[in-house]
Each structure stands twice: as C-alpha cells, then as structure tokens.
Amino acid sequence: MPDRQALCGILFVLHTGIQWEYLPQELGFGSGMTCWRRLAAWNAAGVWDQLHVLLLKKLRSAKKLDWSRAVIDSSHVRAARRGPKAVPVRSIAHGRAASTTSSPTLGASHSRCR
C-alpha cells in the first residue's frame, strides 16, 4: 500500500477516534491493522520528529510562527525542585457522615462493583 494512503488512514483514525479495526475498507486506506503497523514503523524510525523539525524550519523561514499561542504540556517539563510538603487536613466533624450514595431502605439494590 502506498504511504500516502496509509497516512490518510492514520489521520482518519486519529481525527475521528474510531478503533483501528473499524477503519472502513471502502475509503481505500487499507485495513486498520496495516495503517497501525505503518504508524508504529514510522514512529520507530523517527519520522514524526523529523517531520516536526521540517515543518518548524519551513514556518520559521516563512515567518509564519505565532508564539503568542504556544502551549507547554507540564507533563513533559521537568520540575527543578519539589513543591511544598503537603500538610494533612484535620477533620472538623466527629464520626462518619451520612452516605449520600446508598439507601438504608429494605430491598435497595447493592452494586457488586467494589
């Protein structure tokens, strides 16, 4: 299958959020498994990082980067130091509070999920 068709299939799945196995064959992107394998191979080969660098270079040279809308994902930024130590919160009430999720009436159903 040509790379362009696989890329279209990958983008379709990522855009719509459907599962790989439900990628419609009628669209001509090949099977979802083929697209998934191509995505994994391209990821292992560093294609996405190379594409990102290439796009940034082109945008910089065309003066099309708008850093006023940049976003940093904190899960990828290393914290320099630990934050303040958490202090345990003391309870101000005695005993347990009444449950708002269970019913004391007879015949009430009980969930098996615990």
MIVO-411899 format. One record per residue: z, x, y of N, C-alpha, C, O, CB in turn. Coordinates in steps of 0.05 Angstrom, whole numbers, padded with zeros to 5 digits, always signed. Each point is the difference from the previous one (the first is absolute). Glycine has a CB too. Layout:
! residues N
ZXYZXYZXYZXYZXY ...
! end
This chain:
! residues 114
+00000+00017-00023+00000-00017+00023+00000+00018+00025+00015+00020+00001+00009-00057-00026 -00040+00030+00045-00001+00016+00025+00027-00001+00014+00014-00020+00000-00063+00011+00004 +00055+00031+00010+00026+00002+00015+00002-00022+00021+00022-00011+00004-00022+00060-00012 -00022-00056+00021+00001-00020+00021+00010-00027-00011+00016-00014+00012-00053+00038+00012 +00027-00032-00048+00008-00025-00012+00030+00001-00008+00014-00020+00004-00061+00012-00020 +00055+00030+00005+00028+00003-00007+00018-00001+00024+00021-00013+00000-00034+00041-00039 +00005-00015+00061+00015-00001+00025+00002-00029+00010+00022-00009+00009-00036+00056+00002 -00008-00062-00012+00001-00028+00009+00019-00016-00017+00015-00017+00010-00062+00021+00006 +00047+00001-00042+00019-00014-00018+00029+00007+00006+00017-00018+00000-00052+00018-00035 +00040+00025+00040+00027+00009+00007+00009-00013+00026+00022-00010+00002-00030+00054-00025 -00009-00044+00043+00007-00012+00026+00004-00030-00003+00017-00012+00013-00043+00047+00011 +00010-00048-00041+00003-00029-00005+00027-00006-00011+00014-00018+00009-00063+00014-00016 +00057+00019-00013+00027-00004-00013+00022+00005+00020+00019-00015+00002-00038+00028-00047 +00017+00009+00060+00021+00007+00019+00002-00021+00023+00021-00006+00009-00027+00055-00021 -00017-00059+00020-00001-00019+00022+00011-00028-00009+00015-00012+00015-00054+00037+00005 +00030-00034-00043+00008-00027-00009+00027+00000-00014+00014-00021+00000-00062+00010-00004 +00056+00033-00008+00026+00001-00014-00002-00011-00029+00020-00003-00013+00002-00002+00057 -00046+00000-00054-00003-00010-00027+00006+00023-00019+00000+00023+00007-00034-00057+00007 +00040+00027-00039+00005+00020-00020-00027+00013-00009-00020-00013+00001+00062-00011-00016 -00041+00049+00007-00024+00014-00007-00015-00015-00022-00025-00001+00001+00047+00044+00011 -00008-00054-00031-00014-00013-00023-00014-00025+00009-00017-00011-00016+00051+00029-00014 -00028-00029+00054-00013-00025+00009-00023+00006+00020-00010-00019+00012+00053-00005-00020 -00052+00048+00010-00022+00006+00018-00025-00014-00011-00008+00006-00023+00028+00039+00036 -00032-00063+00002-00023-00015-00010-00024+00017-00006-00009+00015+00017+00025-00054+00009 -00026+00038-00050-00024+00015-00009-00024-00008+00017-00018+00017+00004+00037-00013-00051 -00020-00029+00055-00024-00010+00015-00004+00015+00026-00023+00000+00011+00030-00044-00032 +00013+00057+00032-00002+00014+00025-00016+00026-00002-00009+00011+00020+00052-00031-00006 -00046+00029-00039-00016+00024-00004+00015+00026+00004-00012+00021+00004-00026-00047+00009 +00065+00025-00013+00016+00025+00004+00008+00013-00026+00014+00020+00000+00003-00040+00042 -00025+00008-00065+00008+00011-00025+00027-00013-00008+00009-00018+00014-00033+00061-00006 +00036-00034-00029+00025-00011-00009+00023+00011+00018-00002+00021+00012-00015-00026-00059 +00039-00010+00047+00023+00009+00015+00011+00026-00011+00010+00016+00015+00001-00064-00005 -00012+00051-00036+00010+00024-00013-00017+00024+00008+00011+00022+00005+00006-00049-00044 -00043+00024+00041-00017+00022+00009+00007+00008+00029+00002+00023+00006-00039-00039-00037 +00040-00004+00048+00007+00005+00028+00027+00014+00002+00004+00018+00015-00031-00058+00000 +00046+00031-00032+00027+00011+00001-00001+00030-00010+00013+00017+00012+00007-00063-00020 -00035+00051-00013-00003+00028-00009-00013+00017+00021+00008+00023+00004-00011-00039-00051 -00017+00006+00061-00013+00015+00021+00019+00006+00022+00001+00022+00011-00045-00043-00023 +00060+00001+00020+00021+00004+00021+00020+00022-00009+00006+00017+00017-00011-00066-00003 +00014+00048-00038+00019+00020-00010-00013+00028+00000+00013+00020+00007+00009-00055-00036 -00047+00037+00021-00014+00026-00001-00004+00011+00028+00005+00024+00005-00029-00038-00047 +00016-00003+00061-00003+00008+00028+00026+00008+00012+00002+00019+00016-00041-00049-00012 +00060+00016-00011+00027+00007+00010+00008+00027-00011+00011+00017+00016+00002-00066-00013 -00017+00054-00028+00008+00026-00012-00017+00023+00012+00010+00023+00001+00003-00047-00044 -00037+00018+00051-00018+00021+00011+00005+00004+00030-00012+00018+00012-00022-00030-00047 +00052-00003+00047+00006+00003+00028-00021-00012+00019-00001+00008+00023+00025+00033-00036 -00040-00059+00003-00022-00012+00016+00011-00014+00025-00011+00002+00021-00016-00007-00063 +00049-00010+00038+00010-00016+00022+00011+00017+00023-00003-00006+00023+00014-00030-00056 +00002+00058+00026+00010+00019+00020-00023+00013+00015+00001+00003+00025+00040+00006-00052 -00062-00002+00012-00024+00012+00013-00014-00020+00018-00009+00007+00022+00003+00023-00061 +00005-00055+00031-00012-00021+00016+00015-00004+00025-00011-00004+00022-00007-00018-00063 +00045+00022+00039+00017-00004+00023-00004+00022+00021-00003-00006+00023+00036-00017-00053 -00034+00048+00021-00004+00022+00018-00028-00002+00013-00002+00005+00024+00032+00024-00053 -00050-00035+00014-00027-00003+00010-00002-00022+00022-00011+00004+00021-00007+00012-00065 +00031-00039+00038-00001-00022+00020+00016+00008+00025-00009-00006+00022+00006-00027-00059 +00025+00046+00034+00015+00009+00024-00016+00020+00017+00000-00002+00025+00043-00005-00050 -00057+00025+00012-00017+00019+00015-00022-00014+00016-00005+00005+00023+00014+00030-00058 -00022-00054+00021-00022-00015+00014+00011-00017+00023-00012-00001+00021-00013-00001-00065 +00048-00011+00040+00012-00016+00021+00009+00018+00024-00003-00008+00023+00018-00026-00058 -00003+00057+00029+00008+00018+00021-00024+00010+00016+00000+00000+00025+00039+00015-00053 -00061-00007+00014-00023+00010+00015-00013-00022+00016-00013+00006+00021+00006+00027-00057 +00009-00058+00028-00012-00022+00015+00020-00011+00021-00006-00020+00014-00023+00008-00054 +00053+00024+00041+00022-00009+00018+00006-00030-00004+00003-00015+00019-00017+00050+00015 +00016-00042-00060+00006-00028-00007+00028-00004-00012+00006-00022-00010-00055+00017+00002 +00066+00025+00008+00027-00003-00010+00018-00011+00022+00000+00011+00022-00007+00027-00054 +00021-00059+00026+00019-00013+00019+00028+00004-00011+00009-00017-00016-00044-00017+00031 +00049+00055-00007+00027+00006-00010+00021-00019+00011+00023+00002-00009-00037+00045+00004 +00007-00064+00024+00020-00019+00010+00007-00021-00021+00020-00014+00003-00038+00021+00044 +00002-00009-00068+00006-00019-00021+00007+00013-00027-00003-00012-00021-00028-00019+00044 +00040+00056-00022+00007+00014-00024+00026-00010-00012+00018-00008+00015-00042+00049+00003 +00026-00040-00044+00024-00009-00014+00009+00021-00020-00017+00012-00013+00003-00061+00018 +00039+00054-00006+00011+00020-00019+00016-00016-00021+00018-00016+00008-00017+00054+00027 -00007-00033-00059+00015-00013-00022+00024+00017-00006-00002+00023-00009-00040-00044-00011 +00066+00011+00025+00024+00016-00003+00005+00009-00028+00015+00019-00004+00004-00044+00042 -00031+00013-00058+00005+00009-00027-00014+00026-00006+00006+00013-00020-00001-00060+00006 -00022+00056+00032-00015+00025-00004+00009+00022+00020-00010+00022-00001-00028-00048-00016 +00058+00020+00034+00009+00019+00020+00028+00009-00009+00018-00016-00002-00045-00005+00040 +00030+00047-00043+00025+00011-00010+00021-00001+00022-00005+00008+00023-00020+00022-00054 +00048-00040+00024+00023+00000+00019+00011+00028+00002+00005+00013-00020+00005-00062+00009 -00004+00057+00036+00011+00027+00004+00029+00002-00009+00008+00020-00012-00039-00014+00050 +00047-00027-00033+00028+00000-00007+00007-00027-00011-00014-00020+00004+00025+00055+00030 +00012-00036-00047+00010-00026-00009+00011-00016+00023+00009+00012+00020+00001+00007-00065 -00010-00045+00043+00011-00017+00020+00030-00001-00002+00012+00014-00017-00054-00041+00017 +00055+00011+00017+00029-00002-00001+00009-00013-00027-00014-00016-00011+00016+00012+00062 +00022+00012-00059+00010-00010-00026+00008-00029+00004+00013-00008+00019+00004+00054-00032 -00024-00062-00007+00006-00029+00001+00030-00004-00004+00012+00013-00017-00058-00024+00000 +00058-00007+00033+00028-00006-00003+00002-00027-00014-00014-00019+00007+00026+00045+00035 +00005-00028-00063+00002-00026-00014+00010-00022+00018+00018+00005+00017-00010+00020-00060 -00019-00049+00041+00009-00022+00016+00022-00015-00014-00001-00006-00024-00045+00001+00044 +00068+00000-00005+00023-00014-00011-00005-00030+00001-00012-00010+00019+00043+00047-00005 -00023-00051-00035-00002-00029-00001+00021-00012+00019+00022+00010+00001-00041-00009-00049 +00012-00023+00062+00019-00013+00017+00011-00025-00013+00018-00013+00011-00041+00031+00029 +00013-00026-00063+00009-00024-00014+00015+00007-00025-00005+00021-00012-00034-00047+00031 +00058+00009-00027+00014+00004-00025-00013-00016-00022-00009-00023+00005+00052+00032+00020 -00045+00002-00049-00011-00015-00022-00031-00001+00001-00012+00013+00017+00054-00040-00019 -00053+00011-00015-00029-00003-00002-00009-00024+00015+00013-00020+00002-00013+00043-00046 -00024-00021+00055-00012-00022+00015-00012-00019-00020-00007+00008-00023-00002+00021+00063 +00006-00054-00032-00012-00020-00018-00030+00006-00003-00013+00010+00018+00046-00044-00003 -00043+00029-00039-00028+00006-00006-00017-00021+00013+00006-00024-00001+00006+00046-00042 -00034-00014+00055-00019-00019+00011-00025-00003-00018-00018-00015+00006+00034+00027+00040 -00016+00002-00069-00023-00001-00018+00005-00014-00026-00018-00005-00015+00003+00047+00036 +00040-00048-00027+00006-00013-00026+00015-00026+00006+00013-00003+00021-00012+00047-00046 -00003-00063+00007+00012-00026+00003+00023-00003-00020-00004+00006-00024-00039-00025+00041 +00067+00010-00009+00022-00004-00019-00003-00026-00016+00017-00005-00017+00012+00031+00048 -00049-00043-00025-00002-00025-00014-00008+00003-00029-00013+00020-00007+00000-00041+00050 +00021+00003-00060-00006+00001-00028-00030-00005-00003-00012-00015+00015+00058-00001-00028 -00057+00028-00007-00029-00003-00006-00018+00016+00018-00025-00002-00002+00036-00043-00013 +00000+00061+00033-00017+00016+00017-00013+00021-00017+00012+00011-00019+00017-00019+00059 -00054+00015-00034-00014+00020-00016+00008+00028+00008+00006+00005+00024-00045-00036-00029 +00040+00048-00014+00007+00028+00005-00024+00017-00006-00013-00003-00021+00062-00005+00010 -00054+00027+00028-00023+00017-00004+00007+00020-00022+00023+00010-00002-00038-00015+00050 -00004+00012-00065+00004+00021-00021-00006+00028+00011+00005+00020-00013-00018-00054-00022 +00003+00035+00060-00007+00026+00012+00025+00012+00012+00012-00011+00018-00059-00003-00009 +00056+00037-00019+00024+00013+00012-00004+00029+00000+00018+00015+00009+00011-00051-00025 
! end
